[in-house]
Each structure stands twice: as structure tokens, then as C-alpha cells.
């Protein structure tokens, strides 16, 4: 399947203009920064602060913004029109995902600087954050495809927020409910493990496990989002 960067760029510019006029969605850009400011003073001593900051940001910014962009196209009945153009599926998805990716990278970089988090391994941290952005963008695409309006999109991310953001807290109940150990393999739980690695005494395996699990989730959700995108267009 071919990719046209010019077509993807045109979709990116269109989404940017529409997004900049939607103040209700744009306010999500400041939430991660607000969390970083709130956690800055207590960040070193507050358990789970870094995990909460990043996992919540992925849901409220990355996933929510992407779901709204897709749902807005459906609400205006313009999503099918995009497919009638020479733009391919990848052109559309990459174009619509690029804006969310850029926003997430910039906002999380600012939030990380304010929060003052220093990873044990900068390359593993950056790679996992980039993969997580792609992962939650794919999740947002899936949510948006099953939403007909922006309100539906707002509600559709609740399962993502509940399952992904809540997964790391399931560790507290693992002794009572062994089945909850499966939550440890959620990408949000693996991110918490990565963020909690000490700067001293860690091994390459400690870094690779969260990275590889997150990569697997990213590949699976991205493939699912592409398949669902093509199927939903045929169904409507």
C-alpha cells in the first residue's frame, strides 16, 4: 500500500486548522502540564506520580484527541469523502495521526521537563514513550471509528481510561486475586515498571522487557485500527 507524504501533509494541515478552532479539545493540551506542575514538588516522594502523569496524559491527550478527530469526520460525514479521494488508507491514518503525535511529543516533553523526571536510560524511555504515543493513537482511532459524534468519542475512551490507566493499580490486589497478574502485561503497567527502574544496578533485560511488551501492544493495536478503519468504511 503506497503512501503519499503530500496527501498526508494536506490532511495534517486540515486537522490542525480544525483542531485549533476547537477549544474544548485544545484544553487537553494543558492537562499534562498541569499534572506536572502539581506533582513537581512531591514527585520524588509521591508513589506512582510519574506513572500517573504519563499514563493519564496518554489517555486524556493522545487517545482522546485522536478519537475526537476521527469522530468529527464521521459527524460531518466527511470520512468517507476522504476515501473517495486518491488518498490511501495509510495516507489518511498517518495524516490524522501526525497531528496527535506531534502534540503529544511536545506536551509530554514540556511536562517531563517541569516534572523533573530523569530516566535510568534515556533511549529506553524515549523509545517507550514514542511507542506508547503510537499505541494510544491507535486506541483513539478505534474509539473514534465506533463513535458517531464528539460526545460519543468522549464516552468511548472511558474503557481505555479504566483498563489502561487502572492496570498498574491492580498489582495491589494480585495476592488476593491471582488472575489480576495479567494486568502486569498491560503497556501502562510496563511503563510504570520502566519509570521505576533505578539509575544504578539495572540490567539490559530490565529495560528490554517493558520496551518489547509495549512494542507488541503497539503493533497489534495499530494493525487492528487499520483493519477496523477499512471495515467500518465498507459498512457505512
Backbone bond lengths (Angstrom), bond angles and torsions (degrees), N, CA, C in turn:
res aa  C-N    CA-C-N  psi(-1)  N-CA   C-N-CA  omega(-1)  CA-C   N-CA-C  phi
1 X - - - 1.465 - - 1.526 108.78 -
2 X 1.337 116.40 121.43 1.460 121.28 -175.22 1.522 111.40 -76.13
3 X 1.329 114.88 156.62 1.458 121.58 179.20 1.523 108.45 -127.79
4 X 1.313 116.03 128.22 1.461 121.59 176.35 1.522 108.58 -107.77
5 X 1.320 116.46 111.87 1.462 120.09 -179.51 1.525 111.25 -64.55
6 X 1.334 117.09 -31.59 1.465 120.26 179.99 1.526 110.83 -65.94
7 X 1.335 117.22 -41.71 1.467 120.84 178.50 1.523 110.84 -69.03
8 X 1.337 115.86 -41.71 1.461 119.43 178.37 1.523 110.50 -62.68
9 X 1.335 116.82 -38.37 1.456 120.94 178.94 1.524 110.97 -65.90
10 X 1.321 116.61 -38.30 1.466 120.43 178.91 1.530 110.69 -63.13
11 X 1.332 116.52 -40.57 1.470 120.79 177.65 1.526 110.09 -66.72
12 X 1.333 116.35 -39.04 1.463 121.74 177.70 1.532 110.56 -59.26
13 X 1.321 117.16 -47.47 1.462 121.86 -179.39 1.524 110.65 -63.95
14 X 1.333 117.10 -41.79 1.464 121.09 178.76 1.524 110.95 -61.32
15 X 1.336 116.20 -45.53 1.464 120.11 179.99 1.525 111.29 -65.64
16 X 1.318 116.63 -37.33 1.465 119.97 178.98 1.524 110.96 -61.48
17 X 1.309 117.73 -43.51 1.467 121.45 -179.95 1.524 111.11 -65.08
18 X 1.336 115.90 -40.63 1.461 119.65 179.87 1.527 110.99 -70.99
19 X 1.323 116.04 -39.99 1.463 120.34 -178.70 1.527 111.35 -66.18
20 X 1.324 117.12 -38.67 1.467 120.78 -178.00 1.517 111.93 -66.50
21 X 1.340 116.79 -20.40 1.466 120.14 178.78 1.522 112.23 -91.78
22 X 1.324 117.13 -10.10 1.465 121.04 -178.43 1.529 108.55 -98.53
23 X 1.322 116.67 93.34 1.456 120.76 -175.42 1.527 112.04 -70.80
24 X 1.336 116.26 -27.18 1.458 119.35 179.43 1.521 112.03 -63.88
25 X 1.336 116.32 -37.76 1.462 120.83 179.14 1.523 110.36 -83.80
26 X 1.330 115.96 -36.75 1.465 120.15 -176.73 1.524 112.73 -61.96
27 X 1.340 116.42 -26.65 1.467 119.49 -178.68 1.528 111.11 -64.51
28 X 1.342 116.41 -21.07 1.462 119.68 178.44 1.523 111.80 -64.14
29 X 1.328 116.26 -19.31 1.459 120.01 -179.70 1.525 112.32 -65.76
30 X 1.318 116.60 -28.56 1.462 118.92 -175.45 1.524 113.01 -92.03
31 X 1.329 117.67 -11.96 1.469 119.71 -177.22 1.526 112.98 -61.38
32 X 1.356 119.58 -48.57 1.466 118.43 178.15 1.522 112.68 -59.17
33 X 1.326 116.89 -36.59 1.463 120.74 179.16 1.524 110.17 -67.91
34 X 1.331 116.39 -38.93 1.469 119.97 177.40 1.524 110.84 -63.37
35 X 1.348 116.64 -42.99 1.466 120.39 177.88 1.526 110.27 -61.44
36 X 1.329 116.58 -41.30 1.463 120.89 -179.27 1.519 111.21 -62.78
37 X 1.326 116.27 -40.31 1.467 120.49 178.67 1.521 110.25 -65.85
38 X 1.346 116.54 -42.17 1.463 120.66 -178.60 1.524 111.99 -66.18
39 X 1.340 116.14 -37.23 1.453 120.60 -177.32 1.521 113.36 -87.62
40 X 1.322 118.23 -8.08 1.465 120.97 -172.42 1.528 112.17 -57.21
41 X 1.319 116.85 -49.48 1.460 120.26 -176.29 1.518 112.44 -71.03
42 X 1.344 116.59 -34.28 1.470 120.21 -176.59 1.519 112.04 -103.56
43 X 1.344 117.24 5.01 1.462 120.98 -173.34 1.516 113.76 -58.03
44 X 1.305 117.49 -39.55 1.459 120.24 -175.46 1.521 112.48 -71.42
45 X 1.336 116.02 -26.79 1.461 118.99 -174.86 1.519 113.32 -111.48
46 X 1.335 117.80 -13.24 1.456 120.91 -177.15 1.521 109.80 -84.14
47 X 1.331 119.15 114.70 1.470 121.64 -177.59 1.523 111.48 -62.22
48 X 1.324 116.42 133.63 1.455 120.68 175.67 1.508 115.61 75.06
49 X 1.339 118.18 8.12 1.465 120.47 -176.48 1.521 111.34 -62.76
50 X 1.334 117.29 -46.60 1.460 120.30 -178.16 1.530 111.10 -66.10
51 X 1.330 116.91 -41.59 1.454 120.34 178.73 1.515 111.60 -63.06
52 X 1.326 116.43 -42.93 1.465 120.54 178.73 1.523 110.46 -64.05
53 X 1.318 117.18 -41.64 1.459 121.78 -178.98 1.525 110.87 -58.86
54 X 1.321 116.97 -52.16 1.460 119.93 -174.98 1.524 112.46 -74.82
55 X 1.319 117.92 -45.71 1.464 119.75 -177.87 1.523 111.83 -64.56
56 X 1.317 116.59 -39.66 1.465 119.71 178.05 1.523 110.75 -68.14
57 X 1.319 116.33 -38.47 1.462 120.24 179.27 1.522 111.17 -63.23
58 X 1.318 116.54 -39.71 1.465 119.79 179.31 1.529 111.39 -61.91
59 X 1.325 116.31 -38.33 1.464 119.98 -178.61 1.527 110.93 -76.00
60 X 1.337 116.51 -50.68 1.469 120.89 -173.41 1.527 113.10 -74.90
61 X 1.325 117.29 -27.31 1.460 119.54 -179.78 1.530 111.02 -103.19
62 X 1.304 117.06 -65.29 1.466 121.07 -172.74 1.530 112.57 -64.39
63 X 1.327 116.39 -57.12 1.460 120.92 -176.86 1.533 111.41 -65.76
64 X 1.324 116.48 -45.82 1.463 120.77 -176.89 1.523 111.73 -65.08
65 X 1.326 117.08 -46.02 1.465 120.48 -178.86 1.528 111.04 -62.32
66 X 1.328 117.19 -43.47 1.462 120.53 -179.93 1.523 110.71 -65.02
67 X 1.337 117.28 -43.02 1.463 120.74 179.03 1.521 110.75 -60.32
68 X 1.330 116.30 -40.08 1.464 120.46 -179.48 1.521 111.76 -69.27
69 X 1.318 117.40 -37.78 1.468 120.40 178.97 1.528 110.87 -63.73
70 X 1.328 116.58 -41.89 1.460 120.39 178.89 1.525 110.60 -70.28
71 X 1.340 116.90 -44.71 1.459 121.07 -178.45 1.528 111.50 -64.76
72 X 1.323 116.59 -34.90 1.465 120.28 179.23 1.528 110.58 -65.10
73 X 1.320 116.71 -37.81 1.465 119.95 176.09 1.525 110.52 -63.67
74 X 1.327 115.90 -40.59 1.461 119.78 179.74 1.521 111.18 -69.62
75 X 1.334 116.44 -38.01 1.455 120.61 -179.98 1.531 111.22 -63.56
76 X 1.308 115.97 -34.68 1.474 120.94 179.56 1.522 112.68 -91.41
77 X 1.327 115.99 1.40 1.466 121.79 -178.77 1.527 112.22 57.85
78 X 1.323 115.17 37.50 1.464 119.66 179.91 1.527 112.73 -108.94
79 X 1.325 116.74 -6.85 1.463 119.19 -178.17 1.529 110.80 -67.15
80 X 1.320 116.13 -43.65 1.468 119.35 178.18 1.520 110.87 -67.06
81 X 1.328 116.32 -31.92 1.462 119.92 178.97 1.525 110.83 -62.27
82 X 1.346 115.95 -35.19 1.455 119.46 177.99 1.526 111.12 -62.32
83 X 1.336 115.84 -36.21 1.450 119.82 -178.65 1.529 112.21 -75.00
84 X 1.342 116.45 -16.54 1.449 120.29 177.55 1.529 111.22 -82.40
85 X 1.318 115.71 -11.07 1.457 120.95 177.06 1.533 108.77 -85.15
86 X 1.314 117.70 172.10 1.477 119.33 177.68 1.524 113.96 -65.66
87 X 1.345 117.42 -9.50 1.464 120.83 -178.95 1.527 110.50 -63.85
88 X 1.326 116.56 132.58 1.461 121.47 178.36 1.531 110.12 -83.83
89 X 1.324 115.58 174.85 1.464 120.45 178.04 1.521 111.18 -57.85
90 X 1.332 116.57 -44.37 1.458 120.03 179.95 1.526 111.76 -67.58
91 X 1.338 117.03 -34.82 1.464 119.67 176.27 1.524 110.32 -58.81
92 X 1.330 115.71 -47.05 1.465 121.10 -177.44 1.526 111.06 -66.93
93 X 1.330 116.82 -48.86 1.459 120.37 -176.08 1.531 111.83 -67.63
94 X 1.330 116.75 -39.94 1.461 119.42 178.18 1.522 110.29 -68.24
95 X 1.333 116.50 -42.00 1.462 120.04 178.83 1.516 112.37 -61.89
96 X 1.342 116.15 -43.03 1.461 119.90 -178.24 1.520 112.09 -77.36
97 X 1.322 117.48 -22.02 1.457 120.62 179.63 1.524 112.44 -87.84
98 X 1.328 116.63 -23.74 1.468 120.58 -175.58 1.520 111.99 -62.22
99 X 1.338 116.51 -41.19 1.463 119.79 -179.31 1.521 110.77 -62.72
100 X 1.331 116.65 -45.38 1.466 121.27 179.50 1.524 110.39 -64.17
101 X 1.334 116.25 -39.46 1.462 120.20 179.87 1.524 110.58 -63.07
102 X 1.322 117.47 -47.88 1.466 121.33 -179.19 1.523 110.73 -62.77
103 X 1.337 116.72 -44.43 1.466 119.99 179.63 1.516 111.01 -61.54
104 X 1.330 116.41 -43.83 1.463 120.81 -178.08 1.519 111.40 -64.14
105 X 1.341 116.68 -43.23 1.462 120.59 -179.66 1.524 110.61 -62.19
106 X 1.332 116.91 -47.52 1.464 121.02 -177.60 1.524 111.34 -64.82
107 X 1.326 116.41 -48.25 1.473 120.52 -177.01 1.525 110.83 -65.72
108 X 1.338 117.73 -42.98 1.458 120.07 -179.61 1.527 111.77 -69.22
109 X 1.320 117.11 -31.50 1.464 120.08 175.87 1.532 110.06 -64.63
110 X 1.326 115.93 -42.81 1.467 120.11 178.09 1.527 110.29 -65.64
111 X 1.343 116.01 -44.06 1.465 120.36 -179.31 1.528 111.07 -63.42
112 X 1.331 116.60 -39.77 1.468 120.35 178.90 1.522 111.02 -64.27
113 X 1.330 116.27 -41.35 1.465 120.56 178.54 1.529 111.20 -63.45
114 X 1.314 116.07 -44.32 1.471 120.09 179.92 1.515 111.04 -66.62
115 X 1.331 115.65 -43.82 1.462 120.19 -178.16 1.522 111.44 -66.97
116 X 1.337 115.70 -31.04 1.457 119.98 177.81 1.509 114.19 82.63
117 X 1.338 116.96 24.02 1.463 119.29 -179.64 1.526 110.16 -73.71
118 X 1.343 116.08 135.07 1.465 122.01 177.56 1.521 108.77 -122.15
119 X 1.326 117.05 107.83 1.477 120.67 -176.81 1.517 112.32 -70.67
120 X 1.338 114.47 155.57 1.460 120.01 175.97 1.515 110.40 -66.58
121 X 1.327 116.16 -37.27 1.469 122.15 177.86 1.518 108.09 -134.79
122 X 1.309 116.70 114.67 1.453 120.43 -176.35 1.522 111.84 -64.71
123 X 1.352 117.18 -36.95 1.471 118.79 -177.66 1.525 111.58 -68.88
124 X 1.342 116.77 -40.17 1.464 120.20 178.94 1.530 110.33 -67.61
125 X 1.313 116.45 -38.99 1.459 121.04 179.52 1.530 110.59 -64.52
126 X 1.328 116.86 -49.42 1.465 120.85 -178.70 1.524 110.78 -63.28
127 X 1.343 117.00 -43.12 1.462 120.73 -179.68 1.526 111.19 -62.15
128 X 1.335 116.34 -42.89 1.464 120.27 -179.61 1.522 111.25 -67.71
129 X 1.323 117.08 -39.31 1.462 120.21 178.17 1.526 110.50 -64.50
130 X 1.325 117.48 -43.70 1.457 120.72 178.73 1.529 111.24 -62.66
131 X 1.338 116.42 -44.07 1.457 120.15 178.20 1.529 110.86 -63.79
132 X 1.315 116.39 -39.27 1.465 120.58 -179.82 1.524 111.11 -64.84
133 X 1.319 116.82 -38.11 1.468 120.09 177.87 1.528 109.97 -62.68
134 X 1.328 116.43 -44.48 1.463 119.89 178.06 1.527 110.58 -64.03
135 X 1.335 115.81 -40.93 1.463 121.50 -179.93 1.525 111.25 -60.68
136 X 1.331 117.07 -49.61 1.463 120.26 -177.96 1.524 111.76 -73.46
137 X 1.331 117.13 -24.33 1.462 119.70 173.09 1.526 109.75 -67.41
138 X 1.334 116.43 -41.59 1.462 120.50 176.51 1.529 110.67 -63.61
139 X 1.341 116.39 -41.35 1.469 120.23 177.63 1.527 110.11 -62.84
140 X 1.328 116.87 -39.94 1.461 120.69 177.86 1.515 111.98 -65.13
141 X 1.336 116.26 -37.13 1.462 120.35 177.03 1.522 110.62 -62.11
142 X 1.332 115.94 -44.21 1.466 120.39 178.84 1.529 110.81 -62.01
143 X 1.331 116.44 -44.00 1.471 120.44 178.44 1.526 110.44 -62.11
144 X 1.336 116.50 -43.21 1.459 120.47 -179.08 1.516 112.68 -64.71
145 X 1.324 117.34 -35.34 1.461 121.05 -179.31 1.524 112.27 -66.43
146 X 1.335 116.78 -26.27 1.461 120.77 178.89 1.525 111.67 -98.87
147 X 1.327 116.75 14.83 1.460 122.06 178.78 1.519 109.36 -117.24
148 X 1.315 116.23 141.38 1.464 120.33 179.00 1.529 111.97 -101.74
149 X 1.333 116.36 -21.67 1.459 120.66 -179.68 1.525 109.50 -136.02
150 X 1.334 116.19 171.13 1.459 120.51 176.99 1.524 111.00 -64.32
151 X 1.338 116.60 -33.71 1.465 119.43 177.42 1.514 110.59 -65.31
152 X 1.312 116.55 -41.66 1.471 120.06 176.68 1.524 110.61 -60.66
153 X 1.330 116.28 -39.77 1.460 120.46 -179.84 1.524 110.88 -63.63
154 X 1.325 116.08 -39.19 1.469 120.48 178.70 1.517 111.18 -61.67
155 X 1.333 116.09 -37.19 1.464 120.34 -179.63 1.524 112.16 -81.19
156 X 1.329 116.18 -28.88 1.469 119.63 -175.20 1.521 112.83 -69.14
157 X 1.333 117.74 -22.46 1.469 119.23 -179.36 1.526 112.04 -83.42
158 X 1.337 117.31 -5.85 1.468 119.50 -179.25 1.533 112.48 -59.69
159 X 1.347 119.21 -42.94 1.474 118.05 176.64 1.524 112.12 -61.32
160 X 1.332 117.03 -37.85 1.467 120.39 177.81 1.521 109.75 -64.04
161 X 1.327 116.11 -44.17 1.461 120.46 179.76 1.523 110.82 -62.81
162 X 1.326 116.39 -41.91 1.470 120.80 -176.94 1.525 111.61 -69.28
163 X 1.329 116.06 -47.18 1.465 120.17 -174.60 1.526 111.74 -76.94
164 X 1.335 116.97 -50.57 1.457 119.71 -174.11 1.526 111.91 -74.64
165 X 1.326 116.58 -46.89 1.465 118.71 -178.95 1.523 111.29 -71.38
166 X 1.326 116.84 -33.16 1.457 119.94 -177.43 1.513 114.49 -82.94
167 X 1.339 117.21 -15.54 1.468 120.78 -176.32 1.525 113.66 -55.46
168 X 1.353 119.77 -45.67 1.472 119.05 -178.46 1.524 113.47 -60.17
169 X 1.333 116.68 -27.58 1.466 119.27 -178.39 1.512 112.09 -79.40
170 X 1.348 116.58 -12.17 1.455 119.61 177.40 1.519 112.76 -67.23
171 X 1.344 116.15 -17.24 1.471 120.25 179.87 1.526 111.47 -61.75
172 X 1.333 116.49 -27.39 1.462 120.17 -179.18 1.526 111.93 -70.43
173 X 1.333 117.01 -17.28 1.467 120.35 -177.05 1.523 112.33 -111.44
174 X 1.334 116.85 6.66 1.465 120.11 -176.50 1.518 112.66 -61.91
175 X 1.334 117.88 -35.75 1.463 120.64 -178.86 1.519 111.90 -66.44
176 X 1.336 115.83 -34.85 1.460 120.14 179.70 1.523 111.97 -84.90
177 X 1.304 116.92 -33.20 1.463 121.75 -178.76 1.534 108.86 -129.78
178 X 1.328 117.91 87.89 1.475 122.13 -176.24 1.523 113.94 -55.16
179 X 1.342 117.17 -27.44 1.458 119.80 -178.78 1.526 111.53 -62.84
180 X 1.325 116.50 -23.35 1.461 120.30 -179.14 1.529 112.77 -71.78
181 X 1.330 116.29 -6.72 1.466 119.07 177.52 1.522 111.56 -62.74
182 X 1.350 115.48 -21.70 1.461 119.15 178.75 1.529 111.03 -64.51
183 X 1.333 116.47 -24.73 1.460 120.29 179.33 1.520 112.10 -65.97
184 X 1.328 115.88 -18.47 1.458 119.39 179.65 1.525 111.43 -67.75
185 X 1.334 116.60 -17.33 1.459 120.54 179.92 1.526 112.52 -95.43
186 X 1.325 116.60 6.01 1.455 119.93 173.56 1.524 108.97 -72.62
187 X 1.322 118.44 147.65 1.470 120.39 -179.04 1.518 113.20 -60.29
188 X 1.319 117.04 -32.96 1.465 119.98 179.42 1.528 110.72 -67.38
189 X 1.334 116.58 -37.57 1.465 120.28 177.71 1.519 110.69 -68.02
190 X 1.321 116.36 -40.39 1.459 120.06 179.37 1.530 111.34 -66.81
191 X 1.326 116.83 -33.68 1.460 119.88 176.48 1.525 110.42 -64.94
192 X 1.326 116.06 -40.35 1.467 120.23 177.82 1.521 110.01 -62.00
193 X 1.344 116.92 -41.64 1.471 120.54 177.89 1.524 110.71 -61.30
194 X 1.333 115.93 -42.43 1.462 120.21 -179.48 1.520 111.13 -65.25
195 X 1.327 115.79 -42.97 1.462 119.92 -179.24 1.520 111.95 -66.57
196 X 1.341 116.45 -24.87 1.453 120.54 -177.40 1.518 114.32 -89.60
197 X 1.342 117.27 -1.89 1.465 120.25 -179.93 1.524 110.00 -68.18
198 X 1.322 115.46 131.57 1.462 120.66 -179.09 1.527 110.42 -72.67
199 X 1.319 115.75 151.33 1.461 121.59 178.37 1.529 112.51 -67.70
200 X 1.313 115.73 -14.98 1.464 120.40 -177.97 1.528 109.31 -123.80
201 X 1.327 116.55 134.21 1.457 120.78 172.78 1.510 115.88 86.67
202 X 1.313 119.75 13.30 1.461 120.17 178.83 1.533 109.71 -91.28
203 X 1.329 115.46 159.42 1.463 121.17 179.09 1.528 109.55 -113.48
204 X 1.332 115.05 167.83 1.462 119.64 177.91 1.519 110.73 -62.89
205 X 1.329 116.99 -34.28 1.457 121.32 178.11 1.512 111.99 -62.81
206 X 1.333 116.77 -36.09 1.461 120.59 177.83 1.523 111.13 -60.90
207 X 1.320 116.29 -33.12 1.457 121.30 -179.05 1.525 112.04 -84.39
208 X 1.329 116.51 -36.70 1.455 120.53 -174.36 1.526 113.25 -72.44
209 X 1.342 117.10 -35.60 1.462 119.10 -177.30 1.526 112.09 -59.35
210 X 1.334 120.14 -53.43 1.472 119.36 178.09 1.519 112.56 -60.89
211 X 1.329 115.56 -37.28 1.457 120.06 -177.98 1.532 111.36 -65.95
212 X 1.320 117.23 -45.31 1.458 121.10 -177.88 1.531 112.24 -69.85
213 X 1.322 116.51 -39.06 1.470 119.64 177.98 1.524 109.97 -65.21
214 X 1.329 117.14 -41.86 1.458 120.98 178.03 1.522 110.56 -64.62
215 X 1.333 116.74 -38.86 1.464 121.13 177.76 1.523 110.55 -61.93
216 X 1.324 117.10 -43.28 1.464 121.16 179.82 1.523 110.95 -61.52
217 X 1.329 116.46 -46.26 1.460 121.04 177.08 1.525 111.44 -60.17
218 X 1.324 116.02 -40.95 1.462 120.88 -178.28 1.522 111.36 -63.84
219 X 1.323 116.03 -44.82 1.470 120.51 179.81 1.523 110.36 -63.30
220 X 1.328 116.86 -46.79 1.466 121.14 -177.34 1.529 110.91 -62.28
221 X 1.333 117.78 -50.20 1.464 120.38 -177.28 1.525 111.95 -67.58
222 X 1.325 117.20 -33.73 1.458 119.83 177.96 1.525 110.86 -66.19
223 X 1.326 116.59 -44.96 1.469 120.72 177.85 1.528 110.58 -62.24
224 X 1.338 116.69 -43.43 1.465 120.91 179.40 1.526 110.79 -62.19
225 X 1.325 117.20 -41.35 1.470 120.19 -179.19 1.523 111.47 -64.72
226 X 1.334 117.32 -38.31 1.470 120.67 178.62 1.528 110.39 -66.92
227 X 1.331 116.79 -44.89 1.470 121.13 -179.87 1.524 110.74 -62.84
228 X 1.336 116.94 -46.41 1.461 120.81 -179.71 1.519 111.62 -64.86
229 X 1.328 115.84 -36.27 1.453 120.13 178.51 1.522 110.64 -59.96
230 X 1.317 116.05 -46.30 1.461 119.87 -179.65 1.526 111.54 -68.17
231 X 1.318 117.54 -38.35 1.467 120.80 -179.34 1.529 112.17 -70.60
232 X 1.320 116.97 -40.55 1.471 120.24 -179.04 1.522 110.44 -65.30
233 X 1.301 117.33 -34.83 1.457 120.08 178.95 1.531 110.90 -67.17
234 X 1.346 116.66 -34.94 1.458 120.10 178.79 1.517 111.60 -73.79
235 X 1.354 116.19 -30.58 1.460 120.26 -176.81 1.523 112.37 -75.56
236 X 1.324 116.53 -27.60 1.460 119.97 -172.91 1.527 110.65 -91.76
